[in-house]
Amino acid sequence: MMKAHVAMRLVALATLAIAGCEEHEEWFPHAVSSSSTGTGGFEGGPGGGLPIGEGSSFADQSVEVSPVPPPPISGGTLLVTADKDLAVAADPDRDRVSIINLVTLEVEAILPLEPGDEPGRVTEGAPGTAHVALRRGGAVITIDLATRQTHRRPVCPAPRGVAYDAAADLLHVACAGGELVTLSSDLEAPPVRELRLDRDLRDVVVEGDALLVSRFRSPELLVVAKDGAVIERVKPPVYVQKGLGRTFEPAVAWRTVPLPGGGVAMVHQRGLVDPIDIEDASQGGYAGFDCSTTVLQPAVTLMRPLPSETNPTPAPPAPGAGGLAFGVLPVDIAISPDGFRSAVLMAGSRTLIETPLDVLETTEALDDCRAFRDQRAREVPGEPIAVAYDEASNLLVQLREPPSVLRFGAVSNAHLATVLLPGESRRDSGHALFHSGDDGHMAIACASCHPEGQDDGRSWSFKPIGLRRTQSLAGGILETAPLHWDGDMTDLDAIMSEVFEHRMGGPRQSPERIAAFASWLDTIEPVPPSKPADEGAVQRGEALFNDEEVGCASCHAGEKLTNDQTVDVGTGKAFQVPSLRGLAARAPYMHDGCAATLHDRFGPCGGGDKHGVTSALAPDQIDDLVAYLEAL
């Protein structure tokens, strides 16, 4: 009866357009709105608030479209300061940063940013300061936590990870375009250093004189020495599933955080290498029927590539620990203050998995289905995006909808309190479908293979068609129909029927909800390109691209640089002409991912002169053409 009651209440709530804090009281009956406690507050005690673990259902066919389209979930937007007095929550949906007093649970300040900034990672800086990466604002803001004053510094087009080196008083910023920018404490000074590493950088961790920098889609950990050289690369190893022999390779590394004593914990996905039958597959073939049959699994890999007192002889990491249940989109991980426990947040399945840290390093952690000893799991109401620990090892979970931070007891695991973060709703049916199937109970999400609306960088093996590289959805993909590499999906309706319902096992959606999904999908933007190293090369490459004798523009034309045709470009089969917008962020290339780089695309696997007449171009001309393509 309780489950039915909660489901009915949440179904009703799904139709609300929440405009302010008063409406949030329906979600969290023990929370107090801003009208009674200033800018925010809480009320409750052990077990207070929404019933936890009873499940949530939004299975009705109501449609909500946010007036301001929310960005795809990136996770990892919550910081607890070292003194444990404050929480700093970046809100990418509303372009703001909230500062919460963890002693009184009052919202002390809400700092507005510029529209479209999309604040992401937060790190603590010199005493009394915090730094926030603005993912689409091309900058980092520094916050004086006492005065609430902010200072904005441009760093790169797509900043992602931030880390502060207290010993050197330097701030390091990792960027999706491959820039690793170092800033001093002088807010008016230019960058101390800018390195150009591999594209797709994500998080950065300071360890002694070195930096540990993760990559997102790869996934990989770069060890960067003091002089800026990459001295080592570490990847989670391939995993072979116990008893079944299925092989998985590491995939999207959502979040990488420092470990006590050195090293990092990387929470990532791992994807099936074995062929997936899409011709005779049963309903829900991608999702599977339990965690032993799904094609994607969440995992945590512990990496300690540098020697330390507790790790004098670094060894390669063991296969990433599974045992994270049927989790979807592991977007964040936190380590408890005492260093004993870890918490992984699954934004897609709206679950939180807490596990003793030492268990993740044991052989039993390799089991992808069995729960570990002393492991705790709970469902989280609302739409979670980040997790952190407070001083008493209570868990704090940030929700994008309704905007708030929840506190769960370290010992009791009970819902202790809710801190409301006043603001307009960004609830959106298309956004929800993309990340959780709208109810949080699907075993795979669109975002699982299209993280942040882009692509996972993988080439999947399908029976009977062979390898197909995941395509990015950014930049208005629906306007390039027919869809999929083979052009076998006429439009989004076909995708929803064959892929969402049949392969992923999702519920059938109404035409209105599919229209809302389409509307949200077309708001996803490509990763902003980095500033070219050589503007002259870009100009020369553009001239080559538009040269009729080379022929690139004969197919890659118009605003999206595609003619939407299905063409054989020398690969032995006709495939869809893809858009070239955001191309630099989409390696590997070609329909099967055979070209690791854009230079490789002009090699043997690129189709030869049927794919642009480039065989007679000199190497420096190919360099120019690549420079132009990377600038798109």
N, C-alpha and C positions, 0 to 999 in steps of 0.2 A: 504494500500500500504506500509506503514511504517513497519508493522509487517512482511509482506512478504520480504521486503528488509533486515530486520535484520535477519530473519530466513535463507535467502539465504546466507548471509554473514557468519553466524555461521556454516552453513552446510559446506561451503567451508573451513572454518578454522579448522573444525574437522579433515580434512585430513592432516593438517600441522604437521610436526615433529619439534616442536619449540626447537631450539638448543641454542638460545641466546636472548638477549633483543630486538634486532632489529625486530625479528619476532613478539614480543609482541605488536608492534605498530599497527598491524592489529587488535588486540583485543581492544586496548585502543589508539585510534588515537590522543588523547591529552596528552599522556604520552611521556616522553623523555627518550631515552635509555641511557645505561651507556656510550656509545661512546661520548655523548655530555655533560654529567653532572657527570663525575667521576664514582662512583660505583652505582649510581641510582639517580632518580629525578622525577619531576612531571611537568606538565603544565596543566592549565585548570582553570576554574572558575565555577560559578554557572551554573549547567546544562551541563557542559562540559563532554567529554568522551563518552562512549557507551550510546545509548538510554537506559534508565532504565525502567523496567516495560513493555517492549514490548514482553517479552518472549524470549526463546531461544530454538532452535531445533537442535538435532543431529540425526534426524531420518533416515539419510542415513545409509547404511550398511558398511561404511568404517571401517577399523580395524587398531588400533594402539596398539603396545605392547612396553611398556617402557623397555629399556635395563636394568634398575635397577627396579625391581618390587616395586611399592609403597606399604607401609603398609596400613592396613585398617584405616579409619578415626577414630580418638579418640576425636578431638575437644579441645577447651580451651587452645590454644597455644599462646595467645597474651596478653601482659602486657603493661599497660600504667603506668609509674612511678608516684609516689605521687606528684612530682612537675609539672607533665604533660608535661615535656620537651621531654621525650623519649618514644618510643614504642620498646619493645623487643619481637621479633617474633621468636618462635621456629619453625623449618621447619623439620618435621619428614620424609618428602619425600626425602630430600637432606642431611640430617644429618648435620645441621648447625643452627646457631642463627644469626639473623639480628638485628642491632640496628639502629633505625630511629629517626632522629631529627624532632620532630613534629612542630617546629617553622619554619624551612627552608624546611621541607619535603625532606631532603637529607638522603640517606642511608649512615650512618657514618662508619659502619663496618659490615662485614660478617665473622662470626667466624666458621671455619670448625670444625667438630667433627669427631669421629671415625666412619667408615662405620658400619651401623647397630645399632647405638646408639638410634635412634628414639626419639629425644627430644620431651617432652610433656609439662606438666604444668610449668609455670613460675611464680615466686613470687619475690617481692622486699625484700631485706634483710636490713642490716645496711646501713646507708647513703652511696650512691655511689656503691651499689652492687645489683646483682640479682642472683637468684638461678634457675636452670633448672633441672627438673627430666628427666633422660635418661631411657626411658621405657624399652629398651632392652639392655642398656649398664650397668645396675645394679649399677648405680651411680647417684650422683648429681654433677653438675658443678656450681661453684661460679664464677661470672663474675665481675671484676672491671670495672665499666662502664666508668671510666675515661681513664684507660690505656688499656682496652680491654683484659687484661690478664685473663686467666681462670685457675681454680684449680679444679681437679677432686677428688671426695671422694666416695669410694664404700659404698653402704648402704644396698642393698638387691637385689635379682635377678630381681624383677619387680616393681621398684618405680613408683608411680602414682601421688599422690597429694603432694604439698609442701606448707608450711605456716610458716611465720616468726613471732616469738613472740618478739616484740621490747622491752617490759618491762623486759623480762628475757634474751634477746639477745640469743635466741635459735631458731634453725631451726627444724621443724617437718616434717617428710617424711612418708606418708602412702603408703603401698606396697600391691600389689595384693595378696601376700601370707599370709597376715595378720600381717606382721611386722609393728610396728609404731616406727620409729627410730628418736631419738632426737640428734641433733648435736650442738656443741658449735661454737662460732665464731673463735676458734682456728682451722685453716684449717688442722693442722697436728695431732690434738688430736683424739683419738678414740671416738665413740659415747658416749654421756652422759647416754643414756638409750635406751633399746630396749624392747618393749612390744610385746607379741604375742596375738593379738586379733582375731576376726573372719577373715577368708579369704575374698577376694573380696573387699578390701578397695579401696577407690577412692580418694575423696577430703578431705582435712583437713582445718578447720577454727579455729583460736584462739579466745576464748571469756573469758576474765578474766584469771582465773587460770585453766580453763577447755579447752578441745579440743572437737570440734564437727567433727566427722569423718563419712563420708558417705560410703556406700557400693554400688557397681555398679549394679549387676544383681538382688539384693534382692528386692527392694531398701530399705535402712534403714539408720537412723542417730544414731550413737553411741555417747553418752555423756561420755567423759573420764575425770575423776576427776584428780586433781593434783597428787594424789598418784598412778595414772595409772589404777584405777578401773573403769570399765564400770558401771556407776550408773543409766543409763537410755537408753532405746531404743525407737526410735520414727519412725513410718512409715506413709507415706501418707495413708489416709483411703480409703476404698472401695468406689467407686462412682457408683450410680445408675442413668442411663441416663433419663433425664426429658422426660416425655410423652411416652417413649418407654419401660421403665422398664428394659433395658439391664444393666447387672452388669459388671463393670470393676474393676480390681485390679491393684494396682501400679506395674509398671515394671521398666525396665532399667533406672537408675538414671545417666544420662550422665554427669551432671555438678551441683555442689553445691557451692554457693558463699555467702559471708557474707552480711547481711542486715544492713542498718543504725540503730543504736540503739540496735543491738543484734539480734541473730538468723540467719537463713540462708534461701535462696531461692533455692529450688531444682527443676531443670527442668528434667522431666522424661517422660516416656511413661506410658500408662495404657492399659492393654490388656483385651479383652473380656473373661469373665468367662463362659458365656452361651455356649452351644454346637454350633459348626459350621458345617453346612451340607456340606460335600465334595462329596456326592454321587449324589444329585440332585441339586447341587448349580449352579447358573447362572454364566456366564462369569464374572470374576473379583470379586468373592464372598469375598475374603479376603479384597480387597480394598474398596468394597462397591461402592455406587453411589454418596454419599456425606458424610460429616463428621458425619452424624447421623447413617450411616450404616457400616462404616469401622470397622475392628476388633481391630485396634490400634489407639490411639489418643495421641497427645502430651499434656502435662499439666505442670503447675508450682504449687508447694506446698510451702507455707511459714511456717517455723517451728521456734518457739521461746521457746525452752524447758527450758531455764534458766531464773530466775527472773532478772529484770532490772528496772531502773527508769520508763521506759515507759511500762513495762510488769511485774508488781509486782507479779502477780499470773498466772504463765504459764498454758495454757490450751492445750488440744490436738489439732493438726492442723485440719483445715477444709479440705474437699475433695479438691484435687488439682484443680486449676483453669484451665478450658479448654479455649474455645474461641480463640484458636490458629490456626484456619482455618484448611485447609487440609494439615498440615505440616508433613514432614517426616524427621526423624532423628534430634531431637532437641539437638544438640551436645554442645551448649554453651548458656550462659546467662550472661548479664552484667547489672549492676545497675549504673544509671547516677550519676555524682558527687554531684548533689543537692539532691539525694535520692528520686526523684519524679517519675522516669521512669525506666522501665526495657526493655531490648531487648533480644529476643530469636532468635537464628540462627538455621534454619533448613537446614542441609547440603544436605539432600536427595532431597528436593523440591526446594532448592536454593532460599529460601525466608527468610526475616527478619521481625519479628513481634515486634513492639514497643508498650508498654502498660503502662499507669500510674500505678505506684506501688500500690497505694491505691485501685485501682479497683480490683486487684487480691485478695483482702481480703473482697470483697463484695459478696452478694449472687448472683448477676448477673454474677459473674465470673464462676459460676458452669455450665453455658450453654456452651456446647462444640461446638456449631455451630455459634451462634450469635456473631458478632464482638462487642467489648466493646466500650463504649464512649471514644473518643479521642485516639482510637487505630489506628496505622498506619502499613501498610504492603507494602513490596516492593519485587520484584524479584531482585536477585543479579546475575550479569553475571559471568561466570566462575564457579569455584568449591570452594565454601566458607567452611572454617573450624573453624573460631573463630571470636569473636566480642568483642569490647571494646568501651569505651567513652573517648574522649579527654577533655581538660579543659573547652571548650565551649559547652559541651554535644553533639558535633558532633559524629556521629557513625563511627568507624573504623572497617572494615571487612577484615580479612586476607583470601586470596585465595591460595589454593595449586596449582591451575592451572588457568591461568598463574600465576607464583609466584609474588604476589603483595599485597599491602594494599590499600583499597579504603576508601575514606572519603565522608560521606554523611552529609548534612546540618542539624543542630538541628531544625531549624525553617522551612526551605524550603523543607527538605527531598530530596533535589537535590543532584546529584553526583557532588561533588566539585573538587575532585582531585584523582589521582592515583599515588602511589609510587611503582615503579617497583623494584623487587628483582631479580637481574640477576641470571641466572642459567639454567641448562639443563632442558628440559621438562621431566615430569614424567607422561604425559598423557598416559592412558592405558584403552583400551576398556573394559577389564574384570573388572577392578577397578570401572569404571563408571557404568557398568551394575549392579554391586553388590550394589552400594550406591544410585543410582538414576534411574535405568532403562535406563541410558544413556542420558535422556533428561530432567530430573528434573520434569516431569509432571505425574509420577505415584503416586498413593495415598498410596503406601506401597513399601518398598524396601527389598531386601534380608537381608540387614544389620538391618532392623527393628527387626527381630527375631534372627538374628545372629550378634549382635553388636561386632565390632572389629573382625569379623570372627569366633567368639566363639559361645555361646548360650545365650539365655535370662533368663535361669534358671526357665522357666515356663513349666507347663504341660497344654497343650491345650486340650480342649474337642472337639472331632470330631464325627459327626454322619456319619456312624454307628459304627465306630471302637473303640470309647472310648477315654480315656486319652492317650496322647503321649507327652513325654517330648522333648523339642527342643534339637536337637543334635548339637554338636560342629562341625564346618567345618575345624578345624585346624589339621595340621599334615598329610595332604595328604588324605583327605576323599574320593576322587574319586577312589583311589586304593583299596578301601574296598567295591566296588560294589558287589552285588546290594545294592541300597540305601534305606533310610528310615528304621524305626524300623521293618516294616513288610516285607522288602525286595521286595516291589512291584514296585520299580523304578529300571529298569535294568541298567541305566547309566544316565549321565548328560542330554542327549537328551530327555529322558523321563521326567526328572525333569523340563526342560525348557518348554516342551509341556504342561504337566499337571499342574505344579505349577506356573511357571513364567507367562505363557500365560493365562491358563484357570482360575486358582484361584486368581492370582494377577492382571490379566488384562493387562499384559505387551504385547508389540509388538513382533511379530515373529522375531527371529533372524536368520541370515544366518549361515551356517555351520562354516564359517571362524570366525565369532564373538563368536560362542559357543566354538570353539577351543581356542580363546583368553581368554574367561571366564575361561575355564578349566585350562589353563596355569596359570592364576593369582590365582585361588582358591588354587592350589597346592603349592603356596608360603606362605600361611598363616601358622604361627607357633603357637604351643600351648603356653600358659602362662608358663614362666620358673618356675620350681618347687623351693620351698624354701629349704634352707639347713635343713636337718633332725635334729630334736632335739636329736635323739639317733641313731647314725650310727649302733650300734650293733643290734638294733631292726630291722633296714632295712635289714641287712644281714640275720638275722634269718627269717624274713618275706619272703625274696627271696627264701630261702631254702624251706620253706613251699609251696610257690607258685609253685615251680618246682618239688615238691614231687608228684610222680605218684599216690600215694594213695589219695592225696588231689585232684589232677586232674585239677587245674586251667589252667596249660599250655597246656592241651589237646585241648583247644579251643583258648586260648589267647597266640598265639605263633607267631614267626617271628618278623620282625622289628617293625611292627605296633601292635603287640600283639593281632592279630585277625586272625581267619581262614576264615573270610568272609562268614561263613555259616549262615543259618537260622535255629535256634535250639530252641526247647522247653526246658527251664531250670527249669521246675517245676512251671511255671506261668500259665499253661493251654493253651498256644498258642506259636507257634514258632516265634521267633524274631531274628533279625540280631545280631550277636556277634560283639559288638563295640570294637574299638581300646581302649586301656587303657592309651595311651599317654596323658599326661596333665590331668589325672583323678582328681587330687586334686582340680582343678579349675572348676569342672563340676557338683557340687551338684545342685539339688538332683539327685538320681540315680535310675536305672531301667527304663524300657520303659515308665512307667506311673508316674515316680517321687515319688514313694511310700517311698523310702528310703531317708530321709533328710540328712543322713551322711553315710560315708562308713561303720561305725559300724552297722548302721541300715540295710544295705544291707545284713548283715549276720543274720538278724532277720527274723520274720515271712514272710515279703513280698519278701524275696530274692529267694524263690523257693526251699529252703531246699537242700538236698544232691544231687539233680539233677543238681544243680548249684555249683559244687565243693563240695567235701565231707568234710564239715567243722563242722558238728554237734558235732563231738567228740573232737574238739579242745578246749583247755582251754581258758579262757578269756584273759590271757596274750599272748597266741598264736594268737588270733584274733587281739590283739593290734599290734603284730609284723607284721602280714599280712597287716593290714591297713597302718602301717608305710611304708612298701615297696610300696604299691599301691600309696601312696601320693608322693613318691619320683620319680615316673615314669614321 
